Amino acid sequence: MQIIQGTTDFSLPKPSAVTIGKFDGMHLGHRKLFERVLAQKEKGLLAVIFTFDPAPEAFFSGKEIQGLMSREEKLSAFEKMGIDILIEFPLNRETASTEPVRFVREYLVHKLKAAVIIAGTDISFGNKGAGDAGLLRELAAECGYQVEIIEKVSVNGEEVSSTLIRESVGKGDMKKAAALLGAPYFVCGEVTHGKQLGRRLGMPTVNLLPSREKLLPPNGVYYSDVWFRGVRYAAVTNIGYKPTVSEERTIGVETYLYDFTEEIYGKEIVVELLEHKRDEMKFDGVEALKKQMRKDIAEGAVYHGY
């Protein structure tokens, strides 16, 4: 996959199918867009995702926004699904003020050679977000592209959106988040060295330091699955600051894997958070913590059917 980042000076070698959006989380609605783009590859078109850097919410608010996926997670997912080109369009004062008609003609048609443009009903682009699905349809005949506007997906009567998923994750409602995403919410990263307290207590764990870009659910213990080298392992995960044994304010993701004894420091794993079990707690001492950890692991075994 080719990544075009930090520049407006790009030109594709042949016609493309383009979908535009923020694509935070790659939920069920996003997947419909990607399916339509990838279907155009069979017709000889390049499969292109056009997104913005930074995300519009972060740019216009001036604040750091935590997303459902880090940039690295998005890049990995786009590449695995077979996207040819990712445009990370630089969002700044100049580009944000681009008139919508010019945006379509210059960037989508002239530079990307868009033969098909695929977007959701809530698409917005150009100055003050004035560009929308109606404008894409209006310019289609003149500019020589086909346009597909994909309707919203609903789950249990609610329209799927990244905002709704962020709310679910923020509440620790991992089941609802998974239903909206079409897959469990996950955290991935490289296994790092921790304080090895779990090992000393006879319950060895693996530790991740998640990206600052990544939205995490509330601190606490979660039933989870871990994927390592294509194999799924049942697990129990703690997200938090380890208040019983440390004054550090670095949030970590610590996981106990059932039936797993390998040393995997420096290896990449994916932790899927399935269900919230309990909130983070501060115990009177290590023995009380050890007792609760054993309880969490025993209840996790029941949850996973061990």
Backbone hydrogen bonds, N-H to C=O, Kabsch-Sander energy under -0.5 kcal/mol:
donor,donor_aa,acceptor,acceptor_aa,energy
2,Q,84,D,-2.9
4,I,2,Q,-0.5
4,I,86,L,-3.0
5,Q,3,I,-0.7
6,G,88,E,-1.3
10,F,8,T,-1.1
12,L,111,K,-2.4
16,S,113,K,-2.0
17,A,46,L,-3.3
18,V,116,V,-2.8
19,T,48,V,-1.9
20,I,118,I,-1.0
21,G,50,F,-2.1
25,G,23,F,-0.8
28,L,180,L,-1.9
31,R,27,H,-2.2
32,K,28,L,-1.1
33,L,29,G,-1.2
34,F,30,H,-2.5
35,E,31,R,-2.5
36,R,32,K,-1.7
37,V,33,L,-2.2
38,L,34,F,-2.9
39,A,35,E,-1.7
40,Q,36,R,-0.8
40,Q,37,V,-0.9
41,K,38,L,-1.1
42,E,38,L,-0.5
42,E,39,A,-0.8
43,K,40,Q,-1.3
44,G,41,K,-2.0
45,L,40,Q,-1.8
46,L,15,P,-2.0
48,V,17,A,-2.8
48,V,46,L,-0.7
49,I,85,I,-2.3
50,F,19,T,-3.0
51,T,49,I,-0.6
51,T,87,I,-3.0
53,D,89,F,-2.9
58,A,55,A,-0.5
59,F,55,A,-2.4
60,F,56,P,-2.8
61,S,57,E,-1.7
62,G,58,A,-1.8
65,I,63,K,-0.5
66,Q,64,E,-0.5
67,G,213,E,-2.9
74,K,70,S,-2.2
75,L,71,R,-2.7
76,S,72,E,-2.2
77,A,73,E,-2.2
78,F,74,K,-3.0
79,E,75,L,-2.3
80,K,76,S,-2.3
81,M,77,A,-1.9
82,G,78,F,-0.8
82,G,79,E,-0.9
83,I,78,F,-2.1
84,D,47,A,-1.7
85,I,47,A,-2.1
86,L,2,Q,-2.8
87,I,49,I,-3.2
87,I,85,I,-0.5
88,E,4,I,-3.0
88,E,86,L,-0.6
89,F,51,T,-2.8
89,F,87,I,-0.9
91,L,53,D,-2.5
92,N,90,P,-0.7
96,A,92,N,-2.9
97,S,93,R,-0.8
97,S,94,E,-0.6
98,T,95,T,-1.5
103,F,99,E,-2.4
104,V,100,P,-2.2
105,R,101,V,-2.5
106,E,102,R,-3.2
107,Y,102,R,-0.6
107,Y,103,F,-1.5
108,L,103,F,-1.4
109,V,104,V,-2.5
110,H,105,R,-2.3
111,K,106,E,-1.7
112,L,107,Y,-1.3
113,K,109,V,-0.7
114,A,108,L,-2.2
115,A,16,S,-3.3
116,V,16,S,-1.5
117,I,146,Q,-2.8
118,I,18,V,-3.2
119,A,148,E,-2.3
121,T,150,I,-1.2
123,I,120,G,-1.6
125,F,131,G,-1.3
127,N,98,T,-2.9
129,G,126,G,-2.7
130,A,127,N,-1.9
131,G,125,F,-2.9
136,L,132,D,-1.9
137,R,133,A,-2.2
138,E,134,G,-2.3
139,L,135,L,-2.2
140,A,136,L,-0.7
140,A,137,R,-0.6
141,A,137,R,-0.5
143,C,139,L,-2.7
144,G,140,A,-1.4
145,Y,140,A,-1.6
146,Q,115,A,-2.9
148,E,117,I,-2.7
150,I,119,A,-2.9
150,I,148,E,-0.6
155,V,158,E,-2.7
158,E,155,V,-1.8
160,V,153,V,-3.4
165,I,161,S,-1.9
166,R,162,S,-2.7
167,E,163,T,-2.1
168,S,164,L,-1.9
169,V,165,I,-2.8
170,G,166,R,-2.7
171,K,167,E,-1.1
172,G,168,S,-0.5
172,G,169,V,-1.4
173,D,168,S,-2.5
174,M,172,G,-1.7
177,A,173,D,-2.0
178,A,174,M,-2.2
179,A,175,K,-2.0
180,L,176,K,-2.0
181,L,177,A,-2.2
182,G,178,A,-2.3
183,A,178,A,-0.8
185,Y,273,L,-0.6
187,V,271,V,-2.4
189,G,269,I,-1.9
191,V,267,K,-2.6
192,T,207,N,-2.8
200,R,196,Q,-1.9
201,L,197,L,-1.9
202,G,199,R,-1.3
203,M,198,G,-3.6
206,V,255,T,-2.6
207,N,192,T,-0.7
208,L,253,V,-2.3
214,K,211,S,-1.5
215,L,67,G,-3.1
220,G,239,I,-2.1
221,V,278,R,-2.6
222,Y,237,T,-3.2
223,Y,275,E,-2.5
224,S,235,A,-2.4
225,D,272,E,-2.0
226,V,233,Y,-2.7
227,W,270,V,-2.7
228,F,226,V,-0.5
228,F,231,V,-2.5
231,V,228,F,-1.6
233,Y,226,V,-2.8
235,A,224,S,-2.3
236,V,256,Y,-2.1
237,T,222,Y,-3.2
238,N,254,E,-3.7
239,I,220,G,-3.1
240,G,238,N,-0.5
240,G,252,G,-2.1
245,V,242,K,-1.0
246,S,242,K,-1.5
251,I,249,R,-0.7
252,G,240,G,-2.5
253,V,208,L,-2.4
254,E,238,N,-2.9
254,E,252,G,-0.5
255,T,206,V,-2.9
256,Y,236,V,-2.9
257,L,255,T,-0.5
258,Y,234,A,-2.4
260,F,257,L,-0.7
264,I,262,E,-0.7
266,G,191,V,-2.9
267,K,264,I,-2.2
269,I,189,G,-2.4
270,V,227,W,-1.9
271,V,187,V,-3.4
272,E,225,D,-3.3
272,E,270,V,-0.6
273,L,185,Y,-3.0
273,L,271,V,-0.5
274,L,223,Y,-2.3
274,L,272,E,-0.8
275,E,223,Y,-1.4
276,H,172,G,-0.5
277,K,221,V,-3.3
278,R,221,V,-1.4
280,E,219,N,-1.2
283,F,281,M,-0.6
289,L,285,G,-2.0
290,K,286,V,-2.9
291,K,287,E,-2.2
292,Q,288,A,-2.0
293,M,289,L,-2.7
294,R,290,K,-2.2
295,K,291,K,-1.8
296,D,292,Q,-2.9
297,I,293,M,-2.6
298,A,294,R,-2.4
299,E,295,K,-2.6
300,G,296,D,-2.2
301,A,297,I,-2.0
302,V,298,A,-1.5
303,Y,299,E,-2.3
304,H,300,G,-2.4
305,G,301,A,-0.5
305,G,302,V,-1.0
306,Y,301,A,-3.6
